[in-house]
Amino acid sequence: MVHIICGEKGKGKTKVILEKANEAIKTSGGNVVFLDKDLAHMYELNNKIRLINVKDFLVENSGEFVGFICGIISQDHDLEAIFLDSFLKISFTDKENMKPVLDKIIQVADKYSVDVTLSLSVKSEDMPEEYRHNVLVSL
């Protein structure tokens, strides 16, 4: 299942996604991964959560990003949850072109039973209709 935390820039999406990740590791019987554009939130996450700086892995476009997500899922059979902060930035996409990337992430998450939570700098009313049921928090 894919959950979306949406809202304009500066509304507190990162704080919410950090809280959700820390809650997930408390109840998880498996592994939790947090992807971000840097390591700035290293000390705000539980040390059992694997924090990955996407920039460290030379991901340069949305296709490579989807491949990166698939690689993470394929290498960890105990993976239960992935958190993606600043989704548009780390996935190298924008509001107008995010649909193919989001569709593939939803498809892979459903196929391998991995919960994916992502923060998206889009107003809830500007969310495409097909993703509105995925909105967990709207700020």
RANORWO-V140941 format. One record per backbone hydrogen bond with DSSP energy under -1.0 kcal/mol. CO is the residue of the C=O (numbers start at 0). NH is the residue of the N-H. E is the energy in kcal/mol with one decimal. If there is no record, write none. Layout:
BEGIN
CO:NH:E
CO:NH:E
END
This chain:
BEGIN
0:115:-2.8
2:117:-2.5
3:135:-3.0
3:136:-1.5
4:119:-2.9
5:138:-3.0
7:10:-1.5
11:15:-1.8
12:16:-2.6
13:17:-2.4
14:18:-2.0
15:19:-2.5
16:20:-2.2
17:21:-2.4
18:22:-2.2
19:23:-2.2
20:24:-1.9
23:27:-1.2
30:79:-2.9
30:80:-1.5
31:49:-2.3
32:82:-2.5
33:51:-2.9
34:84:-2.5
35:53:-2.3
38:41:-1.8
40:43:-1.3
45:48:-1.9
49:33:-3.1
51:35:-2.3
52:55:-1.6
53:56:-1.7
54:57:-1.3
60:64:-2.0
61:65:-2.2
62:66:-2.1
63:67:-2.4
64:68:-2.4
65:69:-2.5
66:70:-2.3
67:71:-2.1
68:72:-2.4
69:73:-2.7
70:74:-1.5
75:78:-1.6
77:30:-2.8
79:114:-2.7
80:32:-2.3
81:116:-2.6
82:34:-3.4
83:118:-2.5
85:89:-2.4
86:90:-2.1
87:92:-2.0
88:91:-1.0
97:101:-2.9
98:102:-2.9
99:103:-1.8
100:104:-2.2
101:105:-2.5
102:106:-2.3
103:107:-2.5
104:108:-2.7
105:109:-2.4
106:110:-2.2
107:111:-2.2
108:113:-2.1
114:81:-2.9
115:2:-3.3
116:83:-2.9
117:4:-3.0
118:86:-2.1
119:6:-1.4
119:121:-2.3
122:125:-1.5
123:126:-1.1
127:130:-2.0
128:131:-1.1
130:133:-1.7
131:134:-1.1
133:3:-2.7
136:5:-2.5
END
